[in-house]
Each structure stands twice: as structure tokens, then as C-alpha cells.
């Protein structure tokens, strides 16, 4: 059996860290993952997925990422249930994260921190001509291309 999940998206709120009674760190986060197609209105929809991390990776994730951070995560799906305070059975499906990676530069992250999400939780990025992933812009003349 295989249960592996790889996701790329933006965190929809700040990471929450808690500690068990025995002192083990656990973090919960929520990631918005854009779908590869547009709906009938021409808008891109997103899936909102719960993430869970444990121990030192949980603390590191909370220290380095916040609302709006572009992250890549790898883990496994987990389903569980619990009884809420009213005695109702609740079901949760989440991704237990094994590995994560930064997908934006520190400069991009710092520039983004003052920006807001719109009402659909889509990240509003001011348009600029800066290249993706924090690289440097290269001025290329079409005569320089070999094709």
C-alpha cells in the first residue's frame, strides 16, 4: 500500500503550535492548493487542506512559515475521529507532514508580509516584472537565442 501526498500552496493562517502533556510539540496549519483548471466563472478554485507536524519539525515549521508563505510539503493522509464537547462524533482528514521546503526567497517573504489576502483567500501580489523564485532578471536580445 502507498499513502504519499505532495502539495504546493500557501498557508491560509499562522501555524499553531501546542505541546502534549509529555512535552511533544505538534503544529497545525492549513494550506490552500490551487486547482489546475478554472470554474465556469473563469476563476481558479483552491482546496484547503489541514496539515499536522510533530516534534522538532513542528517547531521549525512554525518558526519559519506564517500566513501567506509559499511551501511545499510531503507526507501521508490520515483520517481520525473524536467526540466534541457536545458528544458528537467529528471526523478529520489531514496530511501528516514528514518533509517541507521553502518555495520563496527571504526577500519575497519579507516583501509579502505587508500584503493581504482577498476575500477568496487568493494571494494578492502586486504586479512587477521580478522573476519567480527570487532570481535575477536577465536582459536577452532575440539575436542572442540559438533558435
VOBA-1610 file (N, C-alpha, C; in pm, whole numbers, padded with zeros to 5 digits, always signed):
BEGIN
Unk+00083-00118+00000Unk+00000+00000+00000Unk+00088+00125+00000Unk+00039+00226-00066Unk+00113+00351-00075Unk+00024+00467-00032Unk+00072+00550+00056Unk-00001+00666+00104Unk+00098+00782+00110Unk+00119+00851-00001Unk+00210+00966-00007Unk+00137+01084-00067Unk+00160+01199-00011Unk+00098+01323-00057Unk+00207+01427-00075Unk+00204+01496-00188Unk+00295+01607-00212Unk+00209+01727-00252Unk+00223+01837-00179Unk+00141+01956-00203Unk+00228+02080-00210Unk+00184+02175-00292Unk+00245+02306-00300Unk+00134+02409-00288Unk+00149+02502-00196Unk+00047+02604-00179Unk+00088+02708-00078Unk-00009+02790-00041Unk+00016+02897+00055Unk-00061+02869+00183Unk+00002+02902+00296Unk-00064+02886+00425Unk-00175+02990+00438Unk-00290+02948+00486Unk-00406+03038+00496Unk-00413+03112+00629Unk-00335+03068+00727Unk-00325+03140+00854Unk-00195+03099+00921Unk-00162+03168+01030Unk-00038+03136+01100Unk-00043+02995+01158Unk+00073+02934+01171Unk+00087+02799+01224Unk+00062+02802+01375Unk-00015+02704+01424Unk-00042+02694+01568Unk+00041+02579+01625Unk+00118+02608+01731Unk+00198+02504+01797Unk+00139+02480+01935Unk+00125+02353+01968Unk+00082+02312+02102Unk+00177+02203+02150Unk+00168+02173+02278Unk+00253+02069+02336Unk+00165+01969+02408Unk+00198+01840+02390Unk+00125+01736+02461Unk+00165+01741+02608Unk+00096+01663+02691Unk+00128+01660+02833Unk+00270+01611+02859Unk+00322+01531+02766Unk+00459+01482+02782Unk+00561+01574+02715Unk+00518+01693+02667Unk+00612+01791+02614Unk+00644+01778+02466Unk+00572+01698+02392Unk+00597+01681+02249Unk+00524+01790+02172Unk+00598+01859+02084Unk+00540+01967+02004Unk+00456+01910+01890Unk+00342+01973+01866Unk+00260+01942+01749Unk+00212+02074+01690Unk+00218+02083+01559Unk+00177+02205+01489Unk+00065+02172+01394Unk-00029+02265+01383Unk-00135+02250+01284Unk-00133+02373+01195Unk-00158+02348+01066Unk-00158+02455+00967Unk-00260+02418+00861Unk-00292+02516+00779Unk-00388+02495+00671Unk-00328+02553+00545Unk-00332+02473+00437Unk-00271+02514+00311Unk-00377+02522+00203Unk-00368+02627+00121Unk-00456+02642+00006Unk-00378+02597-00117Unk-00433+02499-00187Unk-00370+02444-00306Unk-00459+02474-00426Unk-00408+02551-00520Unk-00486+02589-00637Unk-00508+02469-00728Unk-00628+02461-00784Unk-00659+02356-00881Unk-00604+02398-01018Unk-00585+02301-01106Unk-00525+02327-01237Unk-00624+02375-01341Unk-00745+02403-01303Unk-00845+02447-01400Unk-00925+02562-01341Unk-01001+02627-01428Unk-01085+02738-01384Unk-01231+02696-01390Unk-01312+02754-01301Unk-01454+02722-01297Unk-01527+02796-01410Unk-01658+02783-01415Unk-01736+02843-01523Unk-01730+02995-01522Unk-01693+03054-01409Unk-01678+03200-01400Unk-01538+03246-01439Unk-01451+03150-01473Unk-01314+03184-01511Unk-01220+03204-01395Unk-01262+03163-01274Unk-01179+03179-01155Unk-01114+03046-01119Unk-00994+03055-01066Unk-00925+02937-01018Unk-00974+02906-00878Unk-01011+02781-00853Unk-01056+02740-00720Unk-00940+02675-00646Unk-00953+02667-00516Unk-00849+02607-00433Unk-00909+02504-00340Unk-00826+02408-00301Unk-00861+02313-00197Unk-00789+02357-00070Unk-00856+02347+00043Unk-00799+02387+00171Unk-00777+02261+00253Unk-00651+02234+00284Unk-00612+02106+00342Unk-00544+02130+00477Unk-00584+02049+00576Unk-00525+02056+00710Unk-00390+01984+00711Unk-00293+02044+00779Unk-00160+01985+00795Unk-00132+01965+00943Unk-00058+01859+00975Unk-00014+01832+01112Unk+00133+01795+01107Unk+00210+01851+01199Unk+00352+01818+01213Unk+00380+01786+01358Unk+00484+01706+01382Unk+00519+01663+01517Unk+00664+01692+01549Unk+00693+01707+01677Unk+00825+01719+01736Unk+00902+01840+01682Unk+01031+01827+01660Unk+01115+01940+01617Unk+01071+01997+01482Unk+01032+01913+01384Unk+00982+01973+01259Unk+00861+02065+01281Unk+00778+02035+01379Unk+00663+02121+01409Unk+00711+02259+01455Unk+00809+02262+01544Unk+00862+02390+01592Unk+00930+02467+01480Unk+01009+02397+01397Unk+01077+02463+01286Unk+00977+02521+01186Unk+00874+02446+01154Unk+00772+02490+01059Unk+00707+02619+01110Unk+00674+02622+01239Unk+00611+02740+01299Unk+00706+02859+01302Unk+00835+02835+01320Unk+00932+02943+01326Unk+00959+03007+01190Unk+00950+02930+01083Unk+00989+02980+00952Unk+00874+03018+00860Unk+00753+02972+00888Unk+00641+02999+00799Unk+00529+03071+00873Unk+00456+03155+00800Unk+00341+03224+00856Unk+00235+03236+00747Unk+00127+03302+00777Unk+00017+03317+00683Unk+00069+03374+00551Unk+00034+03307+00441Unk+00075+03350+00308Unk+00201+03287+00257Unk+00276+03217+00341Unk+00401+03155+00298Unk+00375+03050+00191Unk+00458+03051+00088Unk+00453+02950-00017Unk+00540+02833+00026Unk+00479+02716+00044Unk+00551+02600+00097Unk+00523+02476+00012Unk+00615+02385+00019Unk+00596+02252-00036Unk+00601+02154+00078Unk+00506+02062+00084Unk+00502+01964+00191Unk+00488+01824+00133Unk+00542+01728+00206Unk+00530+01587+00170Unk+00492+01511+00296Unk+00400+01418+00280Unk+00356+01342+00396Unk+00259+01233+00358Unk+00165+01204+00449Unk+00066+01099+00427Unk-00070+01146+00474Unk-00176+01098+00407Unk-00311+01128+00453Unk-00342+01047+00577Unk-00417+01108+00667Unk-00461+01039+00788Unk-00605+01080+00816Unk-00688+00984+00847Unk-00826+01011+00889Unk-00839+00969+01034Unk-00911+01049+01111Unk-00933+01015+01252Unk-01067+01073+01294Unk-01113+01031+01409Unk-01238+01085+01463Unk-01220+01114+01612Unk-01306+01201+01663Unk-01305+01234+01805Unk-01445+01279+01843Unk-01473+01282+01971Unk-01600+01332+02021Unk-01581+01475+02069Unk-01666+01567+02019Unk-01655+01706+02060Unk-01717+01726+02198Unk-01721+01848+02247Unk-01769+01877+02382Unk-01917+01846+02401Unk-01992+01845+02291Unk-02134+01811+02298Unk-02160+01662+02279Unk-02052+01583+02265Unk-02066+01439+02250Unk-02088+01394+02105Unk-02078+01485+02009Unk-02094+01449+01869Unk-01963+01396+01813Unk-01972+01294+01730Unk-01853+01236+01668Unk-01813+01324+01550Unk-01688+01366+01547Unk-01633+01450+01440Unk-01525+01372+01367Unk-01520+01390+01236Unk-01421+01323+01153Unk-01328+01426+01090Unk-01200+01393+01086Unk-01099+01483+01034Unk-01010+01407+00937Unk-00982+01469+00823Unk-00882+01417+00730Unk-00773+01522+00720Unk-00649+01481+00735Unk-00537+01574+00738Unk-00413+01510+00677Unk-00315+01591+00647Unk-00187+01541+00598Unk-00087+01551+00712Unk-00029+01438+00748Unk+00078+01436+00847Unk+00207+01460+00770Unk+00270+01575+00793Unk+00384+01620+00713Unk+00513+01556+00764Unk+00587+01494+00670Unk+00718+01437+00701Unk+00831+01533+00662Unk+00814+01599+00548Unk+00915+01690+00494Unk+00849+01817+00444Unk+00921+01927+00452Unk+00870+02052+00396Unk+00986+02131+00339Unk+00953+02224+00250Unk+01057+02304+00187Unk+01009+02446+00162Unk+01103+02539+00161Unk+01075+02679+00129Unk+01059+02690-00022Unk+00959+02764-00067Unk+00940+02785-00209Unk+00944+02932-00248Unk+00989+03016-00157Unk+01007+03157-00189Unk+01131+03207-00116Unk+01193+03306-00172Unk+01314+03361-00112Unk+01279+03443+00012Unk+01377+03470+00093Unk+01356+03552+00211Unk+01310+03693+00171Unk+01367+03747+00063Unk+01327+03881+00017Unk+01181+03882-00026Unk+01138+03779-00097Unk+00997+03770-00138Unk+00907+03758-00016Unk+00949+03680+00081Unk+00870+03662+00204Unk+00855+03793+00279Unk+00965+03867+00294Unk+00960+03994+00365Unk+00876+04097+00290Unk+00882+04095+00157Unk+00802+04189+00078Unk+00654+04156+00088Unk+00622+04029+00102Unk+00484+03983+00107Unk+00419+04011+00241Unk+00494+04019+00346Unk+00437+04024+00480Unk+00342+04141+00503Unk+00354+04249+00427Unk+00262+04360+00443Unk+00137+04348+00358Unk+00133+04249+00268Unk+00020+04235+00178Unk-00090+04152+00241Unk-00209+04158+00185Unk-00326+04092+00240Unk-00381+03988+00145Unk-00459+03895+00199Unk-00537+03801+00119Unk-00668+03868+00084Unk-00722+03839-00035Unk-00854+03892-00068Unk-00960+03803-00007Unk-01087+03835-00027Unk-01194+03764+00040Unk-01205+03618+00000Unk-01145+03576-00111Unk-01146+03436-00154Unk-01019+03363-00111Unk-00942+03423-00022Unk-00815+03368+00025Unk-00715+03350-00088Unk-00728+03429-00194Unk-00628+03429-00300Unk-00524+03533-00266Unk-00400+03502-00289Unk-00292+03592-00254Unk-00286+03704-00356Unk-00295+03827-00309Unk-00286+03944-00396Unk-00141+03988-00402Unk-00078+03963-00512Unk+00060+04003-00527Unk+00066+04121-00621Unk+00133+04226-00578Unk+00143+04341-00664Unk+00223+04302-00787Unk+00173+04346-00902Unk+00241+04307-01025Unk+00375+04377-01034Unk+00473+04300-01071Unk+00604+04355-01100Unk+00670+04264-01201Unk+00779+04303-01252Unk+00847+04223-01354Unk+00958+04139-01295Unk+00957+04121-01163Unk+01061+04041-01099Unk+01043+03895-01135Unk+01152+03824-01161Unk+01142+03683-01194Unk+01096+03601-01075Unk+01044+03484-01103Unk+00995+03397-00997Unk+01110+03341-00915Unk+01080+03304-00792Unk+01171+03235-00701Unk+01296+03315-00669Unk+01287+03449-00676Unk+01395+03533-00627Unk+01518+03539-00714Unk+01512+03494-00838Unk+01628+03501-00927Unk+01652+03644-00972Unk+01749+03662-01058Unk+01776+03795-01111Unk+01729+03802-01254Unk+01685+03920-01293Unk+01634+03939-01428Unk+01751+03946-01525Unk+01734+03883-01642Unk+01837+03880-01744Unk+01781+03946-01869Unk+01855+04041-01924Unk+01813+04108-02047Unk+01870+04030-02164Unk+01783+03966-02243Unk+01826+03884-02356Unk+01768+03942-02484Unk+01853+03963-02579Unk+01813+04008-02712Unk+01777+03884-02793Unk+01673+03891-02877Unk+01633+03775-02955Unk+01744+03729-03049Unk+01839+03817-03083Unk+01951+03776-03168Unk+02047+03684-03094Unk+02042+03685-02960Unk+02130+03600-02879Unk+02081+03456-02869Unk+01955+03432-02904Unk+01899+03298-02892Unk+01941+03210-03008Unk+01973+03082-02982Unk+02019+02993-03089Unk+01909+02939-03176Unk+01783+02976-03154Unk+01674+02924-03234Unk+01583+03034-03282
//
